[in-house]
């Protein structure tokens, strides 16, 4: 087994409303649905463990976001102001992307860390997790 820079990363988070989360991450940010499962609610998918799953990402990326909801035992998300998913744009944050994220359930917020206010835009998703669109590139972050 090799763990290296090409190892795929899954960022898993609870969600109270997968439809709202999908609107934000897919319609708002532009990620793709790479997998969806409706738990054991008749889907026949034993891999979901009874959870509703939404996996969103870019199909050729080495990471994806997994959003989980178990209707029988819901977990309430408890994000802090420092639970961030940062996307480095290497240029200005397009106003139309911020507007689209807000139209799809996001809320623009001020970060408690002045670095992110200077170098990007912070937007809360419907579950309270924060997305930072950074104007910097990863190489100069």
C-alpha positions in Angstrom: 0.0 0.0 0.0 1.3 3.4 -0.9 0.2 6.7 0.7 1.3 9.6 -1.4 0.2 12.8 -3.1 -2.1 10.8 -5.4 -4.0 9.0 -2.6 -7.6 10.0 -2.8 -9.1 12.0 0.1 -12.7 11.9 1.3 -13.9 14.7 3.5 -16.9 13.4 5.3 -19.4 15.6 7.1 -22.9 15.2 8.6 -25.7 17.1 6.9 -29.2 17.9 8.1 -30.6 18.4 4.6 -28.8 16.7 1.7 -31.0 18.5 -0.9 -29.9 21.9 0.5 -26.3 20.8 0.6 -26.5 19.5 -2.9 -27.9 22.9 -4.2 -25.0 24.7 -2.5 -22.1 22.4 -3.5 -23.3 21.2 -6.9 -25.5 24.0 -8.3 -23.7 26.8 -6.4 -20.0 25.8 -6.5 -20.2 23.6 -9.6 -19.1 20.2 -8.1 -20.5 17.1 -9.7 -22.5 14.4 -7.9 -20.0 11.5 -8.0 -22.1 9.1 -6.0 -25.5 9.1 -4.3 -27.1 6.5 -2.1 -30.4 6.5 -0.2 -29.2 4.1 2.6 -31.3 1.1 3.2 -34.5 2.8 2.2 -35.1 0.3 -0.6 -32.0 1.1 -2.5 -30.4 -2.2 -1.9 -27.0 -0.6 -1.3 -25.4 -2.4 1.6 -22.4 -0.1 1.6 -24.3 2.9 2.9 -25.0 1.5 6.3 -28.4 2.9 6.4 -27.2 6.4 5.7 -28.2 8.7 2.9 -25.0 9.7 1.1 -24.1 12.5 -1.3 -20.6 12.5 -2.6 -19.7 15.7 -4.5 -16.5 16.6 -6.3 -14.8 17.1 -9.6 -14.6 13.7 -11.3 -10.9 13.9 -12.0 -9.9 15.4 -8.6 -8.1 13.4 -5.9 -10.7 14.4 -3.3 -14.4 14.5 -2.8 -16.8 15.7 -0.2 -19.1 13.1 1.4 -22.3 14.4 3.0 -24.1 12.0 5.3 -27.5 11.9 6.8 -29.1 9.1 8.8 -32.8 9.7 9.1 -33.1 7.3 12.0 -30.2 8.8 14.0 -29.4 12.2 12.6 -26.1 13.9 13.6 -26.4 17.6 13.9 -23.4 19.3 12.3 -21.2 21.2 14.8 -18.8 23.2 12.6 -16.6 26.0 14.1 -15.4 29.1 12.4 -12.2 27.3 11.6 -13.7 24.3 9.9 -12.7 25.4 6.3 -12.6 23.9 2.9 -10.3 26.2 0.9 -10.2 26.3 -2.9 -7.3 28.2 -4.3 -8.3 30.1 -7.4 -5.0 31.8 -8.2 -6.9 35.0 -9.2 -9.9 37.1 -8.3 -13.0 35.4 -6.8 -15.7 35.8 -9.5 -18.7 37.8 -8.2 -21.0 35.5 -10.2 -19.7 32.4 -8.2 -20.3 34.2 -4.9 -23.8 35.2 -6.0 -24.6 31.7 -7.2 -23.5 30.2 -3.9 -25.7 32.7 -2.1 -28.6 32.0 -4.4 -28.2 28.3 -3.6 -28.2 28.5 0.2 -24.9 30.0 1.1 -24.2 32.9 3.4 -21.2 35.2 3.0 -19.5 35.6 6.4 -16.5 37.5 7.8 -13.8 35.1 8.9 -12.3 35.5 12.4 -8.9 35.0 10.8 -8.0 38.2 8.9 -5.9 36.2 6.5 -9.0 34.8 4.8 -10.7 38.2 4.7 -7.6 39.6 2.9 -7.0 36.7 0.6 -10.5 35.4 -0.2 -14.2 35.2 0.3 -15.7 33.0 3.0 -19.2 31.4 2.5 -21.1 29.2 4.9 -22.9 26.2 3.5 -26.5 25.3 4.7 -25.0 23.1 7.5 -22.7 25.9 8.7 -19.4 24.6 7.3 -17.3 27.2 5.6 -15.9 27.4 2.1 -13.1 29.8 1.4 -12.5 30.8 -2.2 -8.9 32.1 -2.0 -7.4 34.5 -4.5 -4.0 33.0 -3.9 -2.5 30.0 -5.6 -1.5 27.0 -3.5 2.2 27.6 -4.3 2.1 31.1 -2.7 -0.5 30.4 0.1 
